[in-house]
């Protein structure tokens, strides 16, 4: 399975590796990592200036991410792409022919790519799935996860999802999860599910965490009319699993 990852400043983040691992479950993954950056900007080309510093930073992020993906068991390569992120994506899809694309950006308020609707345009132009993940560098350090997936996990883990409106999403981003409702027994907690099928809404932001199955099984609830597994977890327990990652995905899983 071939996966294309497109990112710039958010490239060298553990979230990127987690998303690649999630998308490639059950398949051997070959990953191409692309950072949109020309060797020399148009202004520098005509003025004789140099983009050496910016290029060196981009190459360093590429090298760190490729090394981390290789350590995690993926076959990964990296390259610089066109300065236009959409064009860089289309060029890489044409050359690499991936099964899926992952685009990583800053949060909406600070993302030039989202302002330019790069993700939406890529989805319109490409017939393959284009997934979007958000990496918030201001609220936690996105570092390369050197050993997260290179070794067999000590215990089985499950990826869980929680859906929040904008105001609640900002609270989760700033303070982590908070107990928000009571279950039938009057206990506070947070509802989470193991799928996103049929649950995507334009006014909701999906957050995901990966948790040890043994830790969350006591909090599983009877599915009822729902097809997915449902969990009512104490917020303090969820926050122990690490910072939640905001995801945006138009495709069913």
URMO-V509758 format. One record per backbone hydrogen bond with DSSP energy under -1.0 kcal/mol. CO is the residue of the C=O (numbers start at 1). NH is the residue of the N-H. If there is no record, write none. Layout:
<<CO/NH> <CO/NH>>
This chain:
<<1/30> <2/99> <2/100> <3/32> <4/102> <5/34> <6/104> <8/11> <11/13> <13/17> <14/18> <15/19> <16/20> <17/21> <18/22> <19/23> <20/24> <22/25> <24/27> <29/75> <30/3> <31/77> <32/5> <33/79> <34/7> <35/81> <41/45> <42/46> <43/47> <44/48> <51/55> <52/56> <53/57> <54/58> <55/59> <56/60> <57/61> <58/62> <59/63> <60/64> <61/65> <62/66> <63/67> <64/68> <65/69> <66/70> <67/71> <68/72> <69/74> <70/73> <75/31> <77/33> <79/35> <81/37> <84/88> <85/89> <86/90> <87/91> <88/92> <89/93> <90/94> <91/95> <92/96> <93/97> <100/4> <101/131> <102/6> <103/133> <105/135> <107/110> <111/115> <112/116> <113/118> <114/117> <117/121> <118/122> <119/123> <120/124> <121/125> <122/126> <129/101> <131/103> <132/248> <133/105> <135/137> <136/140> <141/143> <144/146> <156/213> <158/211> <160/209> <161/193> <162/207> <164/205> <165/169> <166/170> <167/171> <168/172> <169/173> <170/174> <171/175> <172/176> <181/189> <183/186> <187/183> <189/180> <189/181> <190/233> <192/231> <193/161> <196/199> <201/204> <205/164> <206/247> <207/162> <208/245> <209/160> <211/158> <212/216> <213/217> <216/219> <217/220> <219/232> <223/226> <229/194> <230/221> <231/192> <233/190> <234/238> <235/239> <238/241> <239/242> <245/208> <246/134> <247/206> <248/132>>
